[in-house]
Amino acid sequence: MKRYLLAFAMLLAAGSAMAATQTAAPVIRDKTGFFIHLDIDRVLSSTDLTKQCGVGPAQLHYLDHQGREHVLEYQVMGSGCSNDN
């Protein structure tokens, strides 16, 4: 029984050591277009539009429900124009 516990402990130690040496997963670049299904679990950051006037590029960085990081690039109308009605 002690042999099994020792083997299990060694397996756990090896697994945690391998997890520590893995590199970070690449960021997934989502394509823009109509009818895109976004699996957003948590928003990490988004472009500040308060000083942008007119149509310009924006980005949304988010995590999906599997913990993978995504970046969605899109065009948006800024809210920083002083002559908006």
C-alpha positions in Angstrom: 0.0 0.0 0.0 2.9 2.4 0.8 4.3 1.7 -2.6 1.0 2.8 -4.3 0.9 6.0 -2.2 4.5 6.8 -3.1 3.9 6.2 -6.8 0.8 8.5 -6.6 2.7 11.2 -4.8 5.4 11.0 -7.5 2.8 11.2 -10.2 1.3 14.4 -8.7 4.8 16.0 -8.3 5.7 15.2 -11.9 2.3 16.6 -13.2 2.7 19.9 -11.3 6.3 20.3 -12.5 5.2 19.8 -16.1 2.4 22.3 -15.7 4.8 24.9 -14.3 7.1 24.6 -17.4 4.4 24.9 -20.0 4.3 28.2 -21.9 1.2 30.3 -22.0 -1.4 29.4 -24.7 -1.5 31.7 -27.7 -4.2 34.4 -27.9 -7.0 33.5 -30.3 -7.8 36.3 -32.8 -11.5 36.3 -33.6 -12.6 37.3 -37.0 -15.2 40.1 -37.3 -18.4 39.7 -39.3 -22.1 39.3 -38.9 -23.6 36.5 -36.7 -20.5 35.7 -34.7 -21.1 33.5 -31.6 -18.9 34.8 -28.8 -18.3 32.5 -25.8 -17.5 35.3 -23.2 -17.0 34.2 -19.6 -15.0 37.2 -18.4 -14.0 40.5 -20.1 -10.3 41.4 -19.4 -10.2 44.8 -21.2 -11.7 46.8 -23.9 -10.8 49.9 -25.9 -11.5 53.3 -24.2 -13.8 55.2 -26.6 -14.3 58.4 -24.6 -11.6 60.3 -26.5 -12.3 58.8 -30.0 -14.4 60.7 -32.5 -15.9 59.0 -35.5 -15.5 55.4 -36.6 -12.3 53.7 -35.5 -10.8 50.4 -34.4 -11.5 48.9 -31.1 -10.5 45.7 -29.3 -12.2 43.4 -26.7 -9.9 41.1 -24.7 -11.9 38.3 -23.0 -11.7 34.7 -21.7 -14.0 32.0 -22.9 -15.6 29.4 -20.6 -12.6 27.1 -21.2 -10.2 29.7 -19.9 -8.7 30.6 -23.4 -7.9 34.2 -24.1 -9.5 35.9 -27.2 -9.0 39.3 -28.9 -11.9 40.6 -31.0 -11.0 43.5 -33.3 -13.9 45.6 -34.7 -14.9 49.0 -35.9 -17.0 51.3 -33.6 -18.3 54.8 -33.4 -16.4 56.7 -30.7 -18.2 58.8 -28.1 -15.7 61.6 -27.8 -17.1 64.0 -30.4 -18.1 67.4 -29.0 -20.8 68.1 -31.5 -22.9 64.9 -31.0 -26.6 65.4 -30.6 
